[in-house]
Amino acid sequence: MQNLKRNFSIIAHIDHGKSTIADRLLEMTGTVTEREMKEQLLDSMDLEREKGITIKAQAVTLNYTAADGNKYELNLIDTPGHVDFIYEVSRSLAACDGALLVVDAAQGIEAQTLANVYLALEHDLEILPVINKIDLPSADPEKVKLEIEDIIGLPTDNAVLVSGKTGLGIDELLEAIVKYIPEPKGGMSSPLKALIFDSHYDDFRGVITYVRVIDGVIKKGDKIKIMSTNKEFEVLETGIFSPKMTEKNELSVGSVGYIITGVKSIKDTQVGDTITHVKNPAEKPLEGYRPAQSMVFAGIYPISTDDYEDLREALEKLQLNDASLTYVPETSIALGFGFRCGFLGLLHMEIIVERLRREFDIDLISTAPSVEYHVTTETGEHLIIDNPAEFPAGKKSIEEPYIKGTIIVPRDYVGNVMELCQEKRGTYIDMSYLDETRTMLRYDLPLADVVIDFYDKLKSRTRGYASFEYEMIGYKESDLVKVDILVSGNVVDAFSFIAHKDHAFNRGRSIVERLKEVIPRQQFEIPLQAALGSKIIARETIRALRKNVLAKCYGGDISRKKKLLEKQKEGKKRMKAIGNVEIPQEAFLSVLKLNK
Ligand SMILES: Nc1nc2c(ncn2[C@@H]2O[C@H](COP(=O)(O)OP(=O)(O)OP(=O)(O)O)[C@@H](O)[C@H]2O)c(=O)[nH]1
């Protein structure tokens, strides 16, 4: 029997029009009305819209009657667009049989386009090229077609030219989806295999698990189990997204929808895992499952110690919907009680910190982001550390994570990009010309240096024209040291960092220079030092000053004097005392920012 389902996702570089095209498809198939369309449906989170990125994979089912008279069920699975979420992209793609490759007719292929295409090819997906924005005067669809053929090696005979803005070509696109995206293969009577490609926590209904059924049928009342953990659950409801959650009696081969099981935590239904029946289970799970892994770590501290419990609750809540966020309590002499958090990448970290601030209204300090190091001690012990405070004194060797970075940039900026990559300890791999104006560069880079300020610098040095994408390539041995910052001879743990030996001096010096500017003079001299073990590598001194707030009030107005003293006391609350030195909160903020 013919399967009239088609499962696909849209892959595109940021701003090439993924959401706009998705909206048009929803509109043309009558899935949502124009009025409902006002809000861009597929990315609904505020923050997401602001940052112009799609964070969480989502799905929607469209009903489409094709020119051949058949009624098709088209399942569009939205994928996150950013490298931080590459694993989620990969799992969403695994739920599809094909992908629309959307390329902006005026911009051409970008780094992210390439990375996502390679992922789709790894999953054996049929790729349908879609050239968007053909309404633009600067559109050059023929040139973009050639690029797709030359750079990706993908034929473009069946490429569809569209304008997400005007709706031009969307009819043809729907027909092309039915024609070129393969129908789902799988056995109706085979043991159940369903891939979990996303999940979210709903306050009222518990965990909603997004699944794609590969083999078999799943329905209400079924006893199921998660294959990696063998945990068993009962199915309370099955349904599809149209785009609201709509109950359906069953999900069968090729279906994309949700199941509700009364699971309390999304940790129990991790993305990439396989669901099967307790009775007559599948023999083997679907390939490629691995738990999401933190790549970037940072300490997060409430500015006011009163907010500590609120911060813990907020993190707990965020984790309900984000299994890739990890946190453990941590204490810092300088910053007090907080949490060491693990993130998928820098953007993920920014999003979480921003949500803590906005949605939970907590004032925070985050320490400079770091990565996970593999250390072998002199006694042969292997340690994994993600916090400079844990850096062992005696060590034999230390390894750090490396990425392979791909940067596409207009030719004029190649010099700047190469310079930046060199500063970031990159190793040049190769360079190729995409067309007359654009160049693709590849470098191996240490992740630690990429997370610090690589994106920002790349943007400013190429005036925003560069696109950047990376993949992890593993660990490499490196000459790394820990640098401590001392204020009046006391180590301020929040400022300690791990760096390559050649960079230790510069970073250490810039921190003590900055501290000299932001710590107010006190009644005694304050030495500021950067130290590598017991060796001082940089030093500044804040000269002594007798600060007398009453100096200005030579008259006898006692109440005014009192007021000033009160004010000074207030200010002191916002100080952290390191030894006998009072350091204002702002000093931490400004130095940690610089450290970023
Ligand atoms: N002129 C023109 N503009 C378009 C077209 N399609 C999309 N745009 C515009 O391009 C910009 C990006 O479109 P989005 O649909 O948000 O792009 P996206 O790929 O989903 O972007 P991210 O969600 O940031 O990954 C928006 O300002 C759209 O209005 C088109 O066909 N023609």
The ligand as a Tripos MOL2 file, in Angstrom:
@<TRIPOS>MOLECULE
LIG
   32    34     1     0     0
SMALL
NO_CHARGES

@<TRIPOS>ATOM
      1 N1         12.4140   39.9370   -0.3350 N.pl3     1 LIG1
      2 C1         12.2110   38.7880    0.2880 C.ar      1 LIG1
      3 N2         12.4520   38.6800    1.6010 N.ar      1 LIG1
      4 C2         12.2340   37.5000    2.2130 C.ar      1 LIG1
      5 C3         11.7680   36.3680    1.4990 C.ar      1 LIG1
      6 N3         11.6610   35.3360    2.3640 N.ar      1 LIG1
      7 C4         12.0570   35.8090    3.5680 C.ar      1 LIG1
      8 N4         12.3920   37.1150    3.4810 N.ar      1 LIG1
      9 C5         12.8800   37.9840    4.5710 C.3       1 LIG1
     10 O1         14.1390   37.5180    5.0100 O.3       1 LIG1
     11 C6         14.2810   37.6690    6.4230 C.3       1 LIG1
     12 C7         14.5920   36.3290    7.0660 C.3       1 LIG1
     13 O2         13.5080   35.4550    6.9110 O.3       1 LIG1
     14 P1         13.1940   34.3050    7.9750 P.3       1 LIG1
     15 O3         12.1010   33.5030    7.4050 O.co2     1 LIG1
     16 O4         13.0420   34.8760    9.3280 O.co2     1 LIG1
     17 O5         14.5630   33.5300    7.8800 O.3       1 LIG1
     18 P2         15.0100   32.2240    8.6500 P.3       1 LIG1
     19 O6         15.9080   31.4850    7.7460 O.co2     1 LIG1
     20 O7         13.8440   31.5390    9.2390 O.co2     1 LIG1
     21 O8         15.8510   32.8870    9.7540 O.3       1 LIG1
     22 P3         16.1780   32.2960   11.1620 P.3       1 LIG1
     23 O9         14.8630   31.9620   11.8570 O.co2     1 LIG1
     24 O10        16.8520   33.4890   11.7590 O.co2     1 LIG1
     25 O11        17.0650   31.1290   10.9170 O.co2     1 LIG1
     26 C8         12.9550   38.2560    6.9010 C.3       1 LIG1
     27 O12        13.1440   39.6330    7.0450 O.3       1 LIG1
     28 C9         11.9920   37.9360    5.7840 C.3       1 LIG1
     29 O13        10.9500   38.8780    5.6980 O.3       1 LIG1
     30 C10        11.5080   36.5150    0.0930 C.ar      1 LIG1
     31 O14        11.1080   35.6030   -0.6120 O.2       1 LIG1
     32 N5         11.7610   37.7390   -0.4430 N.ar      1 LIG1
@<TRIPOS>BOND
     1     1     2 1
     2     2     3 ar
     3     2    32 ar
     4     3     4 ar
     5     4     5 ar
     6     4     8 ar
     7     5     6 ar
     8     5    30 ar
     9     6     7 ar
    10     7     8 ar
    11     8     9 1
    12     9    10 1
    13     9    28 1
    14    10    11 1
    15    11    12 1
    16    11    26 1
    17    12    13 1
    18    13    14 1
    19    14    15 2
    20    14    16 1
    21    14    17 1
    22    17    18 1
    23    18    19 2
    24    18    20 1
    25    18    21 1
    26    21    22 1
    27    22    23 2
    28    22    24 1
    29    22    25 1
    30    26    27 1
    31    26    28 1
    32    28    29 1
    33    30    31 2
    34    30    32 ar
@<TRIPOS>SUBSTRUCTURE
     1 LIG1         1 GROUP 0 **** ****
